[in-house]
C-alpha cells in the first residue's frame, strides 16, 4: 500500500497541481473572494451554534435536520460576508491609510 501512495498517488497529485487547468480553476476570483471571507464565516458559525444552545432542547430538533443545517450554513455565510465587507474591509482600509500617512509624514521630516 505504501508503494502505491508514494510512487503512484503523490506523483499524480503533484502533476495535477502543476497543470494549467488546475491553476486556472484555483485562481478564479470566486475562490479568492471566498477565502477572504472564510474566517468571518468561521466566527459567525460559532456564534450561531452558541446561540442555538439557548433554544430549549425540545425545540432544537429542526436544527439537526438538513434544512436546519443548511439554514445555519447560509446564515453564517451571509453574516460572514456582511461583516467582512461592512466592518472588516473598511476598518482595514482606514488603518492602512493612517499608516501610510504616518509613514509618509516620517519621510517628509
Steps between C-alpha positions, in 0.01 A plus 500: 500500500782743584649435157174606332478820702865600460557406137155536343271725701738783597651542151146514360398764755813706428441474125139612536594792727759621249263475204372811326130419536539447877675836535221671308230328706663594831582856401141596422375818667227305681754296696707799604188688610377200694838453665492863613169445677573154641622614843191718544279206405683284755445758774130541416432127486641471853276786613194337343576163655541666839171687459327174414584377851252756633217336305313259729607141431149387403499763218850421370405198290464699179863615533619144449306468176653575161295821481627617838861430406460674164340797673796518740749486214313767303466727802870462579593572138278809485613634838865430414475677166320799653741537791800467266376756248329744737735491799832327440589637156415866576688485831803338334499763224485779756785349703713457187429859398598628847821294497584623151449863606709446814779338298485775238519758781821338628657523157419871466669593829 
